[in-house]
């Protein structure tokens, strides 16, 4: 049976929450249109300010610029920033998974080189997993890295790479050996410098009009051998462990949060019964999801394998993120009226979130892949 | 091993021995489960949560989760809470006490009212509980799970008791825990059936469509467990009613999804009276409507949040772990 134990936060964590709120209140100028989707809002200056607060790489050892805190403190910071709709996209991936990956599998030299810049909010990472012919079937990646003296020669294409056009590094899953019977063998992870190694980055416009994700092309890109993360050939195991971090956080259920806030604002303090029910229904989901997410943070803190639990929270959270705008729109009076000034903030937040919503159940593992992971956890596969 | 685990383990042992298709069928015919009741009474389960028993309300609700898991055909939620409230008021807990919902007409809807020794009537939004003057006029009835729910009308109004945590919300929380247990069994039955049933030459559990249905069910069941626990954690707190509102609303939503998916996985077999599945799904459908359905509680919670204002809703969600 899948177990999501009660977890309560320490008074220190709650004190930290107050600090984050004060910080957010003092930096409202960075949030002209608050959006809780972690991919929107790339703001290097804001990330650097967070770094100065010690709120990036919080769980990492001080020697690399971290502050040796627990996953709970990190959760408090991340959930507060997301709920406020702060711009966190720049450092998000590096803080969430690239840094932890390097801490766990990287060399000492790599940790010393990359981690301090991440914690200062100055160094940003992208994820090089998907390819034009490789989406959910990650083991089918074709990008190759061939050893050549002191270097690897990389050829291939990565795609849907969030912020590759503004970030500094990408950690790519590549084939370092020819495909064999064991399709999970021969894969490795390698760090590529997006600005200095000669990769071509082409932004891809999304349906909401934004340019956040990219195609990244490698044509005979040569990188030093010491850019390999962990053991060559161990890429699959490493990527799998990375996904637990990628899937379990509050960004997997809070993406539509600002729509809820604006809904409550419109309804005022005397909502109709249907409005009150919509608010209560949404709140009940948030309260439960947040507690489940806390449970997963607790399990991560204890060093437990949370692959299935993380998939389950992401499945519930992503579905809810998509349902939230659907619940909200039906109780906003005159939303259809052709008057853009009416409910302006709600309209903007709602339409932006609605247009981003198809991505919620795609990024970080599609709904179909997650249900497969859960089914395996249930013993069905 | 702690006391609670010992109680729950004993309950599991007794219920797994007694609760089977024959017992549920008999209960639906109006037969009282005497042998099971005797076991319950001998083990003192009917007094869980009372001061004299040395157990607390959290033990009581954890026990109700187990009752839900086995679809125990006894009014355990009513017996337990009635005894807690009666003893708190300095009264004697008799054997089969029950609790009903008071209605505007003066009739009280009481599970197993026909056998009840003392009856308490609870109304929404009131901390007062009326002790019904027995004997009362009885019109027998059943809910959609076939559980007896009788309509009792007393000639005279009885004494009033007062309890701290809203009794209506406590009854809703009892249903939440019964549902959390019943949902777990619905998932277990779905998993078991999918692995036993073979079509096209292989176990249907190997089909992606079935795997995904059961993954959805597992996610809903996990959410329901966590929501139920949060409701119990809020006992005695200023947010008790609102946390129960969130739990009843969330778990009620899970019931609709889980019952639908698990029946689909079971195919026609699960639609037969002969199969055990419906003893759980029909109870789940009944329980989600008892003591306030999703809309009722969503409205309560939503009104509270609206009163706080848009810029306080996050604080509200993040305040309690």
Interface residues (C-beta under 8 A of the other chain):
Chain A: X1 X2 X4 X6 X7 X8 X9 X17 X79 X80 X83 X84 X257 X260 X261 X262 X264 X265 X267 X268 X269 X270 X271 X273 X275 X276 X277 X278 X279 X280 X281 X283 X284 X285 X286 X287 X288 X289 X290 X291 X292 X294 X295 X312 X315 X316 X368 X370 X371 X372 X374 X375 X377 X378 X379 X380 X381
Chain B: X184 X191 X194 X195 X205 X206 X208 X210 X211 X212 X214 X215 X216 X218 X219 X220 X222 X223 X225 X226 X227 X229 X230 X233 X243 X245 X246 X247 X249 X250 X253 X294 X295 X297 X298 X299 X300 X301 X302 X303 X305 X306 X307 X309 X310 X311 X313 X314 X316 X317 X318 X320 X321
